[in-house]
Amino acid sequence: MVSATSMGYDDDRASINLPDDKDMLSKVKQVMKEKSQLEPEYLVVVGIGGSNLGTLAVQEAVLGKFYNQLDPTTKVLYADTVDSDLINVIVKMVETTLERDGNIILNVVSKLGTTTETVANFEVIIDSLRRCKKEYGKYVVVTADEDSKLWNLALKEGFSVLEIPKKVGGRYSVFSPAGLFPLGLLGINIEHLLDGARSIRDTCIDVDIEKNPAAIGAAIRYQHYKSGKNIADLFLFSNDLESVGKWYRQLMAESLGKEFNKKGKKVNIGITPTVSIGSTDLHSMAQLYLGGPHDKFTTFVRVENSTSHIYVPRLGGYSELVSGIQGKSLKDIMDAILEGTKSAFGKDGRPFVEITLPDRSENSIGQFLQFKIIETIYLAYLLDVNPFDQPNVESYKRETRKILARKKKY
């Protein structure tokens, strides 16, 4: 990992160098400036998997799940599946905006531009844009590999282009233009995000293992995997971190779930990632977690400082319902629930670690994502698998293309 920091984008571990790329950041900020001058009411991100999960994770972690409902200057929509009902609603919102002469920015994110779902949604939405805007090209930003089919189409059509380095895979691309452009356009401080990633990166490649949290985390997870804990639950005690959990779910599943190891031996290895939200899922999953099989390793994540402070009022007669909560803050109650959960896990021999984030700022979220990226690379090394490929994903894509080729066109 240390050697990879001096290899730029010529190594599979290239994603750890993204926070140092000032030229990339400058290009992203230039396109952000151009598109923000158009005063878009909506940013529509078209991508799936690694092309949008990182963006959604950071956006919700920093700005909150209810960002759109708080009447921001630019709202965001994610077209990440070919569900007709979802895309129909997005198209209606886009067309309503365009028909009254409002503006949108369409950001399509795809490494090669050959992902079926992404291309289908891109064509549907750009068709609306073309019918409503004469100079529709200036409202489109393509984020892709240079010289890919999508990149070349963008140049031909006059779209703005941003490059994802070829060695940076989708699930590792949150600190590339794939994440930086849409996040920056929404007002997130992408410099602080990168600063956080850079600071923890340097800690997580320390050759002194006892000072390296990513190496320690990978070693602990590996040891428990070897003892039968093949399910990893990320238990997030902050509702706005749920999409961070979904981002991590892809990172772990695609990086570690492999049919063959690096020697070519068939191993069918992997750790199954799950996501839980505290305290919500204590009322849906705790019975399984505390009474079911001992096959899980849990990572509790808490946020030290909340952005809001709400207290339970002292209402006469209500203390008979639940005692001990009147006059307490909701954060105090949540912290007590987490402590109680950890105590129950410990008494029943259910292994866990705890990570505390100081807050949900760009810097803290950047640190957490980078930490998990490097920890996953180390864990793949211990499992003797390649964390940078996903050969089995292509099997469903091949079968899908065969089926589509047989279907009638309308």
Secondary structure, 3 states (H helix, E strand, C coil): CCHHHHCCCCCCCHHHHHHHCHHHHHHHHHHHHHHHCCCCCEEEEECCHHHCHHHHHHHHHHHCCCCHHHCCCCEEEEECCCCHHHHHHHHHHHHHHHHCCCCEEEEEECCCCCCHHHHHHHHHHHHHHHHHCCCHHHHEEEEECCCCHHHHHHHHHCCEEEECCCCCCHHHCCCCHHHHHHHHHCCCCHHHHHHHHHHHHHHHCCCCHHHCHHHHHHHHHHHHHHCCCCEEEEEECCHHHHHHHHHHHHHHHHHHCEEECCCCCEEEECCEEEEEECCHHHHCCHHHHHHCCCCEEEEEEEECCCCCCCECCCCCCHHHCCCCCCCCEHHHHHHHHHHHHHHHHHHCCCCEEEEEECCCCHHHHHHHHHHHHHHHHHHHHHHCCCCCCCCCHHHHHHHHHHHHHHCCCC
